[in-house]
Amino acid sequence: MTATMIVGLVALGIVVIVLAAMVTSKLVLHFMKGPLEARIAAHYGSDEVLKKDLTANSFGLESAGVWQVRGNGALVLTGKHLHFFMFLPKSDLRVPLDAITELTITRSHLGKATIYDLLQVRFAADGKTDSTAWYLADPQAWKERIEEIQAARPAK
């Protein structure tokens, strides 16, 4: 076997691996969609959902530390809550919009960095502050929409 053939086979192998990873991720997201939509519908009517992303990726809760399970799921915005439905393990995080103290766009959270923008949400719960971040299709649009809702609320 010549060096050119070896290089060609290695290149072909890399292409096959990349394509397999892409197809696998698309299939996983496709199979997650139905169960996530059902969970959302169990909590909210379609008229309550202002924004949703079924491919959100959670970077975890600050209070849970760096060794927690992070994962994919659906992020839903209503007039009162920002609600994350994690697919596996099945769990929810519901943050009242009134509890949000800061919204930022960042590229890292809890020591995990990415080349993509993340929506980072700092909030107060039970007298303590906490934060979380999500990778979303358009984190800036999420930030702006949440800020619009907060600005439209009457002052306390």
N, C-alpha and C positions, 0 to 999 in steps of 0.2 A: 504494500500500500504506500502511495506517495504522500509526501507532506501536504500537497495540495488537497488530496482526498481527505486526509485527516482533518485539516482545517475546515473543509466543506462539511464533513460530518459533524464536527463540533458546532459549527454555525447552525446547521439544520437542527441539531439537538436543542440548542438554545431557543430557536424560533418555536419549536414544538412545545417546549416547556412553557414559554411565555404565552402562547396561544391556549394551552391547556389551563393555565392559571386564569386567563381572562374568561374563558368559557365557564370554568368552575365557579368563579365569582358571580358571573351573570346568572347562572342557574341557582345558586344559593340565594341571591337577592330576589329572584323570581318566586322561589318557594317560601320566602319569608313574607312576601307582600300580603298574601291572603290572611294568614294568621294575625299579622299586625293590624290589617284593616279591621278584622273582626274584634280585636281588643279595643281599638279606638272606638268603633261603633257601640261597644258595650258601655263605654263611658260618656260619649258625646254624640249629640245629634249632628247631622251634616251641617246644619245652620250655625252650630257653635264653633266649628273648626275654621279658624281664620287662615291658618297656614299649617302645612305638614310636610315632612321629609321622611320617606320610608327607608332611606338609606343613611340615616344619621349614625355616626360613630362616636360613642362616649369615650372621653379620656379620663373618666372617673371623678369621684368626689374627693375633694381635698381632705376632708375629715377622715376618710377611709384609708388614706395613705397610699404609698406607691405599690403595695403588693396586692391590691384588689383586682377583681375580675372586671375588665373593661370590655365593651362590646358594641355590636350593631343593634339597631332597632329603629323605632319611629319617634320623631320629635313632633309634638303637636302644640300649636299655639291657639289658645282660646282667649276670650275677653278677660278671663280671670287667672289662667294658669299657663305655665310652660310645663308640658308633661312629656317625659321620656319613657317609652315602653321598650325595655331591653328585651331582645329576642331570647337569648340564652346567656346566662341563666335568666329565666323569666322573672323580671322585677320591674318596678316602676319608680320613677322619681317625679314628684309633682311639686313644682315651685310656684307659689302664688306670685303673681306679677307685682303685688304690693310689697312683697318681701325682697324683691331684687334691688340691690343697692348700687350695682355697677355692671355695665355691659362693655366688654372690650373685644377687639379682634386681636388675636395673638397667634403665635406659631408653636407654642409649647404650653404644657400643663402637666404638673406633677412629675417633672423631669423627663417627660416624653416629648420630643420635638418632631416637627414635621415641616415639609416645605410648603404646606397648604395653610390657608387661614382657618382659624378656629373661632367659634363664638364662645367666649368665656363669660360666665354668669356668676357674679358674686351675690350672695343673698344672706339674709338673717333668718335663722330658724331656731326657735326655742331659746332666744337670747344669745345665740352663738352665730358667728359668721361662718360661711362655708362657700365653696365655689366648685364649679364643674365646667367642663368645656366639651364642645361637640364639633366634629368635622361635619360640615353640611355642604350642600351644593352651592349655596349662596349665603354665607354667614353675614355679610354686610346687609343684605335685604332683611334677614331675620332681626338683626340689631335695630335697624331703622323701624321696622314694623312694631317691635316691642316698645321702642321709645315713643312712637306715635300713640299707642294705646295708653301708655303711662301718662303722657302729656294731656290726653283728652279726659283723664279721670279728675274729678273734683279734688281739690286739696283737702287734706284731713285737718 
